[in-house]
Amino acid sequence: MNEKKILGENRRELILEWLKSSGTPITGGELSTRTNVSRQVVVGDITLLKAKGEPIMATSQGYLYLSNQANDAPIYRTIACSHPPEQTEDELNLLVDHGVTVKDVRIEHPIYGDLTASIMVSNRREVKQFLEKMQSTKSSYLSELTGGIHIHTISAPSEQILDQVEEALDKAGFLIDRK
């Protein structure tokens, strides 16, 4: 392929359009291929778009445009959990099987304070991809720094679903604090 690079503002407009219409994350590599520029240029474009107030989130699966449609607005809840690393898959699958999106994981580190990492998984396929990426990069879970204690921001279409998932987490022994 000997296509021309898409330049500057045109490229950023296209990236924004693709992200808005996708509904699922698009990797920096994919955006790089589509625009015929390096991945680093795409990272810079995403930074510029975020600086303009575009709600773009970097996830382990790629970049995601966070829509603010009032009708589809999810309800968010913060939950505190504890388990060893080998139960991460069980915890995440339990959450997504209830129709919940796991937005992030957060820990309170004694030196660094709050540390947060994006997860953004909504189904078993995304959980599998996340865990495979953790394993292939030989990364550690944040919760390993706190003896398994961590906090998730989760979202669902209704309070009822969030209540049900908290009950399931409690029964499974993952939930620390039920509010």
C-alpha positions as CSV (number, residue, x, y, z in Angstrom):
1,M,0.0,0.0,0.0
2,N,1.3,3.3,-1.0
3,E,-1.5,5.5,0.2
4,K,-0.9,9.1,1.4
5,K,-0.9,10.1,5.0
6,I,-4.0,11.7,6.2
7,L,-2.9,15.0,7.7
8,G,-3.6,17.0,10.9
9,E,-7.1,18.2,11.6
10,N,-8.6,15.9,8.8
11,R,-7.0,12.9,10.5
12,R,-8.3,13.9,14.0
13,E,-11.8,14.4,12.6
14,L,-11.7,10.9,11.0
15,I,-10.3,9.3,14.2
16,L,-13.1,11.0,16.2
17,E,-15.8,9.9,13.7
18,W,-14.5,6.2,13.7
19,L,-14.4,6.2,17.5
20,K,-17.9,7.7,17.8
21,S,-19.4,5.2,15.3
22,S,-17.6,2.1,16.6
23,G,-19.1,1.4,20.0
24,T,-16.2,-0.8,20.7
25,P,-12.5,0.0,21.3
26,I,-10.2,0.6,18.4
27,T,-6.5,0.0,18.9
28,G,-3.9,2.7,18.2
29,G,-2.4,0.3,15.6
30,E,-5.7,0.1,13.7
31,L,-6.0,3.9,13.7
32,S,-2.4,4.2,12.6
33,T,-3.0,1.8,9.7
34,R,-6.2,3.6,8.6
35,T,-4.5,7.0,8.6
36,N,-1.1,5.9,7.3
37,V,0.8,7.5,10.2
38,S,2.8,6.1,13.1
39,R,1.1,4.9,16.2
40,Q,2.9,7.7,18.1
41,V,1.2,10.3,15.9
42,V,-2.2,8.6,16.8
43,V,-1.3,8.9,20.5
44,G,-0.6,12.6,20.0
45,D,-3.9,13.0,18.1
46,I,-5.8,11.3,20.9
47,T,-4.2,13.6,23.4
48,L,-5.2,16.7,21.4
49,L,-8.8,15.4,21.1
50,K,-8.9,14.8,24.8
51,A,-7.6,18.3,25.4
52,K,-10.5,19.6,23.4
53,G,-12.9,17.9,25.8
54,E,-13.7,14.7,23.7
55,P,-14.6,11.9,26.1
56,I,-12.1,9.3,24.8
57,M,-10.8,6.6,27.1
58,A,-7.7,4.5,26.6
59,T,-8.5,0.9,27.6
60,S,-6.5,-2.4,27.4
61,Q,-8.5,-3.1,24.2
62,G,-7.9,0.3,22.5
63,Y,-9.5,3.7,22.4
64,L,-13.1,4.1,23.3
65,Y,-15.5,7.1,22.8
66,L,-17.7,7.5,25.8
67,S,-21.1,8.5,24.6
68,N,-23.2,10.8,26.8
69,Q,-26.7,9.9,25.5
70,A,-29.1,10.5,28.4
71,N,-31.4,7.6,27.5
72,D,-28.5,5.1,27.6
73,A,-26.7,6.6,30.6
74,P,-25.4,3.8,32.8
75,I,-25.6,3.9,36.6
76,Y,-22.2,3.7,38.3
77,R,-21.3,2.2,41.6
78,T,-18.1,1.7,43.5
79,I,-17.5,-1.7,45.1
80,A,-14.7,-2.9,47.4
81,C,-13.4,-6.5,46.8
82,S,-10.7,-8.8,48.0
83,H,-9.3,-12.0,46.6
84,P,-6.0,-13.6,45.5
85,P,-4.8,-13.0,41.9
86,E,-5.9,-16.5,40.8
87,Q,-9.5,-15.6,41.4
88,T,-9.4,-12.5,39.2
89,E,-11.0,-14.3,36.2
90,D,-13.8,-15.6,38.4
91,E,-14.5,-12.2,39.8
92,L,-14.6,-10.4,36.4
93,N,-16.7,-13.1,34.8
94,L,-19.2,-12.9,37.7
95,L,-19.5,-9.2,37.1
96,V,-19.9,-9.3,33.3
97,D,-22.2,-12.3,33.4
98,H,-24.6,-10.0,35.4
99,G,-24.5,-7.4,32.6
100,V,-22.1,-5.1,34.3
101,T,-19.2,-3.2,32.8
102,V,-16.1,-3.1,34.9
103,K,-14.7,0.3,34.3
104,D,-11.5,0.3,36.4
105,V,-9.6,-1.1,39.4
106,R,-8.3,1.1,42.1
107,I,-6.1,0.5,45.2
108,E,-4.9,2.7,48.0
109,H,-1.2,2.3,48.1
110,P,0.6,3.3,51.3
111,I,3.2,5.4,49.5
112,Y,1.7,6.4,46.1
113,G,-1.9,7.0,47.3
114,D,-4.8,6.1,45.0
115,L,-3.7,4.2,41.9
116,T,-6.3,3.5,39.2
117,A,-6.1,1.4,36.0
118,S,-8.7,1.2,33.3
119,I,-10.1,-2.3,32.6
120,M,-13.3,-1.6,30.6
121,V,-14.6,-5.2,30.2
122,S,-18.3,-6.0,29.5
123,N,-18.3,-9.6,28.4
124,R,-16.3,-12.9,28.8
125,R,-14.4,-12.3,25.5
126,E,-13.1,-9.0,26.8
127,V,-12.3,-10.5,30.2
128,K,-10.3,-13.2,28.4
129,Q,-8.4,-10.6,26.2
130,F,-7.6,-8.6,29.3
131,L,-6.3,-11.6,31.2
132,E,-4.3,-12.8,28.2
133,K,-2.7,-9.3,27.9
134,M,-1.9,-9.3,31.6
135,Q,-0.2,-12.7,31.2
136,S,1.6,-12.0,27.9
137,T,3.1,-8.8,29.3
138,K,3.9,-10.5,32.6
139,S,2.1,-7.7,34.4
140,S,1.0,-7.8,38.0
141,Y,-2.5,-7.0,39.2
142,L,-2.7,-3.7,41.2
143,S,-4.4,-5.7,44.0
144,E,-1.2,-7.7,44.5
145,L,0.2,-4.5,46.1
146,T,-2.5,-4.5,48.7
147,G,-2.9,-8.1,49.6
148,G,-5.9,-8.6,47.3
149,I,-7.9,-5.6,48.4
150,H,-9.1,-3.4,45.6
151,I,-12.0,-1.2,44.4
152,H,-13.9,-1.4,41.1
153,T,-16.0,1.2,39.4
154,I,-18.8,-0.7,37.7
155,S,-21.8,0.3,35.6
156,A,-25.0,-1.2,34.5
157,P,-28.3,-0.1,33.0
158,S,-30.2,-0.3,36.3
159,E,-29.8,-0.2,40.1
160,Q,-31.4,-3.6,40.2
161,I,-28.6,-5.2,38.2
162,L,-26.0,-3.5,40.5
163,D,-27.8,-4.8,43.6
164,Q,-27.9,-8.3,42.1
165,V,-24.2,-8.3,41.3
166,E,-23.3,-7.1,44.7
167,E,-25.4,-9.9,46.2
168,A,-23.5,-12.4,43.9
169,L,-20.1,-11.0,44.9
170,D,-21.0,-11.2,48.6
171,K,-22.1,-14.9,48.2
172,A,-18.9,-15.6,46.3
173,G,-16.8,-14.1,49.1
174,F,-15.4,-11.3,47.0
175,L,-17.2,-8.3,48.4
176,I,-15.7,-6.5,51.4
177,D,-18.2,-3.8,52.2
178,R,-21.9,-3.9,51.3
179,K,-23.5,-0.4,51.4
